[in-house]
């Protein structure tokens, strides 16, 4: 059997938020929600999220209410309605204009941390909420001007859309689809080492963006052929993972390798190899490391390993 269902949810999935899309254009409701001292705000500062307990290894998301939320909002950055969590409205707010936002907050509120460092340790659902806020604020801060005529845009739908003040064109958050695949052949799987990896010993699944007019299966076969010159047969869906770093959705697959000889594209990869299950179960003993635990790449590998357990 080439593929198995995902053994458990991927990081950044399982959001507890009801996105409540019908509320986005209800200006009176949004105004009341913003003014409600019980409303929750997820602050984002220069792509980092507010958390406490990081140094102790038990991170928790910190969502602001009341005066603390108002102090961050006064930094003047964009905001957006995320939805409703346990009957309380939740907004994202960007405070990147502040050189240091912590003095705006009461003591002991935590610190701003890169979500990717701790996603696997956060309580269920919190990583998803912070990822949602991070991705939407990234889009808001980088899409202030119209891509049609170049004029300034104004927020609409409680920050979930932008409209050009000149030509009226509407713009919505963009999520770029990317395929990520574990290629399997004769009890081995194909992993590559990219020039972009900060970890010099890490080998991971191949991945790439879907091109216009291309199916997901076609994208899998093209990317594997371009990067490693391996022909691919069957392509079976595994699971997906939001990856708002800055704005992607990772679509995971197990794929059937039809050839053995690897010829890498040196522009894309530094190396690629076939690995056995024995090697993957003890990577340190074989001189390499696996992808981070919060990544779908790691999940694709682990579920293939468990298939033979």
N, C-alpha and C positions, 0 to 999 in steps of 0.2 A: 504494500500500500504506500503510495507516494506521499500522501498528506493526511493529517489528522486535524480535527477541529481545535480551535484555540482552547488551551487547558484552563485559562482564567482570563479575566479582563486585562487589557493593556493599560499601562499608565496613561493618565489624562482622559480616560473614558469613565463612564458611569456617573455623569454629572447629576447631582441632586436638584439642580435648578430646573424649574419649569420656565422656559424662555418667554412664555406669555406674549407672543408676537402681536396679539390683538391690542395689547396695552400700549405699544410703542407710539401709536399716533393719537393717543388720548392725552392731549396736552395738560388738561386739568388734573387727571389722575397722576401723571408723571410729576407735575409740580407739587402736588400734595405728598407724593412719595418722597421726593427730595427733601421736603421740609419736615417729614416725620422723624423725630429723634430716634426711633427704633429701626429705621432703615439702615441697611448694611452697605458699606462702601469698601471695595477692594482696591487699595492704592497701588499704582505701578510707578516706579521711579527708575527711569533709564533702563527699562526692560527687566527690572527686578521687582520681586514681590515681598510684601511685608510679612515676616514670620518671627516667631519666638521659639526657643528651645533648639535652635540649630546646633549650637556648640555642644549641647548635651546628647545629640543624636536622636532627639525626639521632637522634630519640627512640627509646628502647628501654624496654620494660616491665621493671620490677624486681620479681621474685618472691623472697620471703624464705624462708630455710631456717634450721634450727637455732636458735641463741640469738637472732638478730635476729627470727625469727618469734615466738619465745616472748615476747620483750619487747613486741611489738605486741599479742599476745594478752592479755597481762597488763593492758592498758588496759581490759579488761572489756566490750568491745563484742560484738555478735552475730557469729557465724561460720556458714559453710555449706559443705558439700562441693560442689564444682563438677564433679569428674570426675577422669579419669586422662589425663595428658599424657606420652607417651613413657615409660609404665610407672611414672610417679610421680603419687601423689595430689595434687590441687590443691584448696585451700580458699580461700574469700574470708573476710576478717576486717575488721570495721569498727573503726577506732580513733578515731572522731570525739570520744570523751569526752576525749581528750588535747588540751589547749590547743595544744600543738605536739608532734607525734609524732616529729619528726626527731631530737631528743636521745635518743630511745629506740633509735636505730639507729646502727650504725657509720658513721664519716665516709665521704663519697663515695658514698652510696647513692642520691643524686639528690634529687628534690623531688616534692611532690604537685602535679599539674597537671590541669587540665580536659581530659578525653579528647578532647572535640570540637575542641580547638585543634590537635591533632597527629595525629588518626586517619589522615589520608591519607599520613602519613610513617612510620608504624610498620611494622615488618616484618610480612609476611603472618601472619595468625592472632592476633598479639598484641592488636590492637585488639578482636577478638572476645572474647578471654579477659577483658580489662579491662572491656569492656562487660557481659559476663555477671556479673562480680563486682559492678560498680557497680549494675546493675539489681536484683540479688538483695539486696544490702545496703540499698538504698533501701527495698525492701519490708519487710525485717526490722525496720528502725528505725522504721517508720511504721505497723506493724500489730501492736502489742503487745497490743491489747485486742480482745475478741470483738465482732464486728458484730451478733451475735444478742442477747447478754445484757449485754455491756459489761464482763465480768470479764476478768482477765488471761489471756493465752495463754502456752503453753509450746512451745518448738520441738520438732518431730518430723522424721523422715526426714533427719537430719543437717542441719537448718536449712532444708530445702526445703519445709516445711509448718509450720503452727502449729495447736495444738489448745487449745480453751478449757478451763481448769482447773475450770470450773463446769458448763457444759452439755454439754461434750464435742464441740461443733461443730468441724469441721476447716476450715482456711482455707489456700488455696494462692496462690502468687504470681499477681498479675493482670497481664495484658498487654492493653492496649486497642487494638483494631484501628482503623487510620486509613487512609482511601484518599487517595492523592495522584495527580494526573492532569495530563497534558499534553493540552490540548484543541487539536485541529488542524483548520483549515478553509482551503481554497484556498491552500495554501502558506504559511500563517501559523499561529502558535500563540498561545494565550492565556496571559498571565502577569499576576500581580497584585502589588501592593505592600501589605503588611499594616501596620497601626498598630504591630504587635508587633516588626517587624523593626528590629534595632539599626542596620543599615546603611540610611541614608535613601535610597540610590540603587538598592537591590536589588529586582529583580522576580523572582518565583518562580512555580512551578506552584501551582495551587489545591489545597487539602487540607481534610480534615475527618474527624471520627470517625464510625464506623458506628453507627447507632442500633439499638435492639432490634427484632427482627423484620424487618430490612432486609438485602437481598442486597448484595454489593459493588457490582454494577452499578447498583443502585438508589441506593446511597449516592453514587456518582460523579455520577449525573444530578441528584440532589437538591442536592448541595453546589454544583455549578456553576450551577445555576439560582438557588439562594438567594444566592450571592455575586456573580454577574455577569449573571444573567438570560439566559444562553446555553443553548439547548436542545441536548441531547446525544443522538446516535444510538448507533452501535456503540461498545462499550467492550471493549478488548482488554488482557489482562493482560501486563505487562512483567516485573516482578521484585518482590522484597520486601526489606525492610531492617529488622533490629532497631534500635529507637531507644529505648534505656533512659534517656531524659532527660525524665521519669523512667521511663516504663513503657509504651511503645507498640511496635507493629509496623506499619511503613509498607508498604502494599500498593499498588504502583505500576501505573499504567495509561496507555495512550494512548487518547484518546477522540475521537470524531468530532463536531465542532461542526456544528449544523444551522442556526444563525442568526448574525447579524453584530453587531447592536446590543447594546452593553454598557451595562447599568444596574447599578451596583455597590450592594451593601448597605454603607452608610457605617459600620455597626457592625463589619463584618468587614474591609473593605478601604478603603484610602485612594485607590487607583487601580487600574485594570486596563486593559490594552491588548492589541491584536494586534501581534505582532512577526514580521518576516520573517526568513528564514535569514541574509540579508545583515546585518541588524542584530545578530542573535545572534552572528555570527562576529566582530564587532568592537563589543562593547557600550560600551566606553569612548568610542568615537568618536560614539556616539549618546546619551551621557549617562545610562547606567544600568549596573548590574552584575548578575552572575548569582549563583545560590546557591553556597554553599561546596562545595568539591570532594568532600567526604566524604558529601554528601547524595544521596539517591535522586532528588531534584528535579533536580540537576545531571545525573545519569545519564540521566534521561528526556529532557532537552533535548539532550544530546550525542548520544545514539543517534538521535534524530530528525534532527539535523543531518547525521550520517554517512550517513543513508539517501539523501541527495541528493548525496553527495560524488562 
